[in-house]
Amino acid sequence: MKRPLVTTNEAARHPLRRSLPPVALAAPVERSQDQDLKLFVLSFTAFFVCIWTLLM
C-alpha cells in the first residue's frame, strides 16, 4: 500500500478538509488570581449599580 508523501488528516471526511493540515491545539493559558478578583469586583460593582438605579 503506497501512501502519499503529504500527511493528511484522515479524520476529516470532506476532500477539501482532508487536504488541510491537522489543527494544532493551543497551550492552556495560566490566569492569575488577581484577574479573577478584578473580574469579581467589577461584576459585583456593576450589579450593585444596576440594582441601586432600579430602586431609586
GIRA-V198046 format. One line per field, one symbol per residue. psi: psi as a letter, one per 30 degrees, with the letter a starting at -180 (. if undefined). burial: # if it has 24 or more other C-alpha atoms within 12 Angstrom, else .. A space follows every 50 residues. Layout:
psi: ???
burial: ???
//
This chain:
psi: kkklfkkljffkekeeffflllkkkkkkkkklfeeeeeeeeeeeeeeeee eeeef.
burial: .................................................. ......
//
